[in-house]
């Protein structure tokens, strides 16, 4: 091999190694995939706080790994199926830098308690936060600007992602010790015995029998679109009339490429009409603030080759990205409203 070839080959290996190191930079991976919900420093937001020492010491690396991989189906936490095992390991390693120290270690020993008795205790001591059937608290994260039951959302204990990630002994430890910095208190200090706690753990584990979460569902087109028999001007007027008829307030009209071209050069045959129902907006943002990515509501009216079309984003298509069953219901509602409005404005 010539000296030139050797240098080129060494450069290729160096670039490949640098690229791999960049790819496995846990801080950058966390920033890209996790920080928007859990905060840049793990102090929470839409997602729960990860930097709390009591949380850090109470969960294993395996729990964090499985949580990232599996997510929480039907809740806000998505499953990161496209990350490699090494990338997830790098993220977990970065998360651990916020609370130096060794977390608890748990065996996979199964706890065999009295499920019936555990159900009775759960109803008295757990249901107020975690839901009567373990469905979890309402709201999102720790941000006080949005309605929720508690300052830190109570996790869904009946969720298949949680049940697959949390061993019995981890659940028991949290019940025994509580979690400082959250509303979760020690059940031992509240007067329960260790046997009582074993019964609660067994009841929570029994949720696995009924933890199937409906998957996404049917596939939806990313947009809704209808052809209008009327002129563009008439169709725009009909869209505004239909919006007002559905209790929406017209916010503004603008050309589709406004701000992207020089003023006066906009395409006059491509118009967007923005409208909003503030009650609906508040309900949606309270469930998941990420819905703001496709709100306020708008319909697009275009004319091409004499054909006028009214179209919009399909909320049911968008809902598939958010992993939030409560939001799915509102997206169905929004889909139905859009469809009614588009049909009404294109008669």
NORPEKA-V531320 format. One record per pair of residues at least 6 apart in sequence whose C-alpha atoms are under 7 Angstrom apart, sorted by the first residue. I is the first residue (numbers start at 1). J is the second residue. D is the distance in Angstrom with one decimal. If there is no record, write none. Layout:
I	J	D
I	J	D
//
This chain:
24	86	6.9
24	87	5.4
24	90	5.9
25	90	6.5
26	90	4.3
26	91	4.4
26	93	6.8
26	94	5.3
27	91	6.8
27	94	5.8
29	91	6.3
30	91	5.6
31	40	6.6
37	44	6.8
37	45	5.6
37	46	4.7
37	47	4.7
38	44	4.2
38	45	5.4
38	46	6.4
38	47	4.7
38	48	6.0
38	49	6.0
38	50	6.9
39	45	5.9
42	49	5.5
42	50	4.8
42	51	4.9
43	49	4.5
43	50	6.3
43	51	5.8
44	50	6.7
44	141	6.5
44	142	6.1
45	141	5.1
45	142	5.2
45	143	5.2
46	140	5.2
46	141	4.1
46	142	6.6
46	143	6.7
47	140	6.6
47	141	4.4
48	141	4.9
48	142	6.4
48	152	6.7
48	153	7.0
51	98	5.5
51	99	6.6
52	181	7.0
53	99	5.6
54	179	5.5
54	180	5.8
55	179	6.7
56	99	6.5
56	103	6.5
57	102	6.6
57	103	3.9
57	104	5.8
58	103	6.0
58	104	5.7
59	103	6.5
59	104	6.7
60	103	6.3
60	104	6.6
60	105	6.5
61	92	6.8
63	165	5.0
63	166	6.0
64	92	6.6
65	88	6.4
65	89	7.0
65	92	6.9
66	165	5.4
67	161	6.6
67	165	6.1
68	79	6.2
68	80	5.9
69	79	5.3
69	80	5.0
69	81	5.8
70	79	4.6
70	80	6.9
70	161	5.6
71	77	5.2
71	78	4.7
71	79	3.9
71	80	6.9
71	161	5.7
72	78	6.2
72	79	7.0
72	159	6.4
72	161	4.8
72	162	6.6
73	159	7.0
73	161	6.5
73	213	6.6
73	323	6.3
74	213	6.7
74	323	5.0
74	324	4.8
74	325	4.9
75	323	5.3
75	324	4.4
75	325	6.4
76	322	6.3
76	323	5.1
76	324	5.1
77	323	6.7
78	323	6.0
106	169	6.1
106	170	6.5
108	167	6.0
110	168	6.0
111	168	6.2
111	198	6.4
111	202	6.4
112	202	6.1
113	198	5.1
113	199	4.2
113	202	5.3
114	199	4.8
114	202	6.8
115	199	5.6
115	202	5.5
115	203	4.6
117	199	6.2
118	196	6.9
118	199	4.2
118	200	4.0
118	202	6.9
118	203	5.3
119	200	6.6
119	203	5.8
121	200	6.7
122	200	6.3
123	132	6.7
129	136	7.0
129	137	5.9
129	154	5.9
130	136	4.2
130	137	5.5
130	154	5.5
130	155	6.5
130	156	6.3
131	137	6.4
134	156	5.5
134	157	4.8
134	158	4.9
135	156	4.7
135	157	6.4
135	158	5.9
136	154	5.4
136	155	4.9
136	156	3.6
136	157	6.5
137	149	6.4
137	153	5.5
137	154	4.8
137	155	6.5
138	148	5.4
138	149	5.9
138	153	6.8
139	147	6.0
139	148	4.3
139	149	6.9
139	153	6.8
139	286	6.2
139	287	5.4
140	148	6.8
140	153	6.3
140	287	6.7
140	288	6.5
141	152	5.9
141	153	5.6
142	151	5.4
142	152	4.9
142	153	6.8
144	151	6.8
146	286	5.3
147	286	5.8
152	182	6.3
157	204	6.7
158	207	5.2
158	208	6.8
158	211	5.7
159	211	5.9
160	208	6.8
160	211	5.5
160	212	6.9
163	208	6.9
168	201	6.6
171	201	6.5
172	197	6.6
172	198	6.8
172	201	6.2
175	186	5.9
175	187	5.6
175	197	6.8
176	186	5.2
176	187	5.4
176	188	5.4
177	186	4.5
178	184	5.2
178	185	4.2
178	186	3.9
178	187	7.0
179	185	6.3
216	320	6.5
220	316	6.6
220	317	5.2
221	314	6.9
221	317	6.3
222	313	6.1
222	314	5.3
222	317	5.3
223	311	6.9
223	312	5.6
223	313	4.3
223	314	4.4
224	311	5.3
224	312	5.3
224	313	6.1
224	314	5.6
225	309	6.8
225	310	5.7
225	311	4.1
225	312	6.6
226	309	5.7
226	310	5.4
226	311	6.4
226	342	6.9
227	308	5.9
227	309	4.4
227	310	6.3
227	346	6.7
228	235	6.9
228	308	5.3
228	309	5.6
228	310	6.9
228	346	4.4
228	347	6.9
229	346	6.5
231	308	6.8
232	303	6.6
232	308	6.0
235	345	6.2
235	346	6.8
236	301	6.9
238	345	4.7
239	341	6.9
239	345	5.1
240	250	7.0
242	341	5.4
242	344	6.5
242	345	6.4
243	341	6.6
247	277	6.5
248	275	5.9
248	276	5.1
248	277	4.7
249	275	5.3
249	276	5.2
249	277	6.3
250	274	6.1
250	275	4.3
250	276	6.6
251	274	5.3
251	275	5.0
251	276	6.9
252	273	6.1
252	274	5.3
253	272	5.7
253	273	4.6
253	274	6.2
254	271	5.8
254	272	5.4
254	273	6.7
255	266	6.5
255	267	6.7
255	268	6.6
255	270	5.8
255	271	4.4
255	272	6.0
256	270	5.4
256	271	5.3
256	272	6.0
257	266	6.1
257	267	6.8
258	266	5.9
269	302	5.4
269	303	5.2
270	301	5.9
270	302	4.4
270	303	6.7
271	300	5.7
271	301	5.2
271	302	6.3
272	298	6.5
272	299	5.7
272	300	4.4
272	301	6.2
273	298	5.4
273	299	5.5
273	300	6.4
274	296	6.8
274	297	5.8
274	298	4.3
274	299	6.8
275	296	6.5
275	297	5.4
275	298	6.0
276	296	5.8
276	297	5.9
284	291	6.7
284	327	6.9
284	330	6.8
285	291	6.3
285	292	6.9
287	326	7.0
287	327	6.3
298	312	6.8
299	310	6.7
299	311	5.8
299	312	5.0
300	310	5.7
300	311	5.2
300	312	6.1
301	309	5.7
301	310	4.6
301	311	6.6
302	308	5.6
302	309	5.4
302	310	6.7
303	309	6.4
310	342	6.5
314	335	6.4
315	331	5.1
315	334	6.4
315	335	5.5
316	331	5.6
316	332	6.0
316	335	6.4
319	328	5.6
319	331	6.2
//
